[in-house]
Amino acid sequence: MLLDTSGLLCYIHRDEPQHKKAVQLVDDAGNKLLTHSHVLAELVALALIRRLPRAKVLEFVVDLVDNPDIETVWVGEQLHREAMQLLADRQDKTYSLCDAVSFILMRQRSITDALTTDRHFEQEGFLTLPALEGRGFLLPRGDLFNQAGARKNRGLLSTSVFSLRTWVPVCPTVPFQNLCLDAKREWGKPP
């Protein structure tokens, strides 16, 4: 399963509407998880945009990269060029470069599932968080970096979802599955 920016946000932030579903899917996936450097860059950027504690997000990203159960692909020139070509071929879509990199990697590795709420993955034929959890659940349109979409879709991007009071320190010594910010869990203890 590919870990996308919105899916990681759902995973680590207990106030996200899809938090519990994201935690369950990651727990069930075990060590079959993949992400890439553009996703990590987007996650850090999203934290800045939403005024989340940058240090906590950076700590989480380092823990994710260091986790042996998660493969992180570092985007190089060849993959970047392939993603740019995909964007050129799909000018009718509003895909980001990060999306395009994800699509290329998923096709190269025959991955069908993405931990994401981004509708662009569905447009390319992949299964997303709502579909993986139990078909028929639709999220509002607009991705996390589309500010116009965010204003239209307050249910997905309300300021209370990103409240600083919901963040707790990330402990680098616990497994990835225990890093979510769920009030019912204690650090280092399994769910």
N, C-alpha and C positions, 0 to 999 in steps of 0.2 A: 504494500500500500504506500502511495506517495503522500508525504506530509506536506501540505500546502500552508501558506500563511494564515488564512482564515481558519483552517482546521487546527493549527497549533494554537491560535488564539482561543478557540473554543476549548481546547484541551487544558490550557493553563489557567484560564480565567473562569472561576466558578459561576459568575453571573451571566455568562454567555448562554443564550437559549439552548444551544446544542452541546453544552458542556458534558453532561452525563453520557450522552450518546458518543461523543468523541472519546471520552475516557474508556468506555466499554470497547469501542472498536480498536483502540490502540492496545488495550490489554489483551484482546483476542488475537491481534495480529502477531504478537510475540516478537520474534527477531526479523520479521519480513517487512522492514520499514526503510524507506528511502526518502531523502530530501536533497536539496541542492543549495549552493551558496546564494543564489538569487532569492530564494525563499527566506533565508536567514537575513539577508539585507532588507527585504521588505518588512520582516517582523520588527527589526530594529527601527526602521523608518516609521512604521505604524505606531510604535511605542512613543516616538517623539511627537508625532502628529496628535496623538491622544493624551499626551502629557503623563504617560505612565513612567514609573521609576526606571530610568534608563539602566542603572546599575543592575537591577533585578533581571531585566530582559537580557542584558549582555551575559550575565551569569548563567541564565537558562540556556542561551544559545551555545555557550562554551560547553555546558554539561551535555547538551544534545550532540554536539560535534564529537565529544570525547566518549560518548556511549557506544560500546562495541555492538549493540543490537540495532543500531541505526547507521545505515550507509549514507554518508554525505558526499555528493558529487560536486567537485569544484569546477565551475563552468570555465572552460578554456576557449580559445579562439574558434576551433572547429564547431563546437556545440553552439557557441554564440552565433556564428554565421548560419548554421542550420536553423536556429530559432528566428533569426532575422528574415531568412527566406520564407519560413512559414508565415510570418507576419505579412510579408509582401504578397504571398499567395492568398491570404485571407483578409484583404483590405475591407471587406464588408463587415468584419467583426471588430470588436473593441478589445481584443486580447492585449495583455501586457507582454513585455519581453519575458518576464518571469513565467507567465502562463505558457508561452511558446516553448521555453526550455523544458517545462514540466511535460508538455505533450510529447516532445521529441523523446525524452528519457523514458516515458511510460511506454511508448510504442517500441523503442529499442529493446526494452526489457519485458515486453508483453505483460505490463501491469494494467489492470482494468479499474482498480479502485483508488480513489483519492480521498484523503481526509481533508475535505474542503467544503465550503458553502458557496463557492464561486460557480455560477451558472455556466461559465465558459467551458468548464470541463464537461458538462452535459452536452453542450453544443458540439464537442469533439467526440462524443460517444462514450465517455467514461462515467463510471458510477461515482456519485458524490455522497457526502455525509447524509443528507436526507434520504436518498435512495438506498444507501447501504443499511440504514437503520430500519426502514420499513416503508417502502414506496408510497407515494401519494402525498407526502409532506412537502410543501413548497415554501421556500423562503422568499422574502421580498427581493425584487431585482435590484441590481447595483452592487458592485464589489466594494471591498473595504477601502480602496484607494480612489474611488470615484466620489468626490465630495458632493457633486450634484445628486448622485444616487443616494448618498448618505442623508442628505437633507430630506429627500422624499421618503426614505425608509427608516424612520426613527426607531421602529421596532428592532432593527438589526444593530443600529449604531447609536443608541441612546447614551447620553453622557453618564447615566448611572451605571451602565454596563462597565464603563472604564474607570470607575471610581477608585481612587488610590487606596481607600480603606480596605479593599478586597485583596490587595497584594500582601503576601507574606514573604519572608526571605526564602530564597531557593537554597536548599542544602545540597552541595555537590557530591555528597557521599551516598546518596540514596539512588536507587534505580530510576530510570526515566519514568516508569509507570507510577512512581510515587511523587512526581514533581508537580502534579496538578494542585491547584489552590482550592481544595475542597474542604469546607469546614468540618466535615465528618471524618476526615483522615488526619492522622498525626504523622509528622515526618518520620520516615524510616520504617513505618508499620504498613503492612500490606492492607489493601482495602477489605 
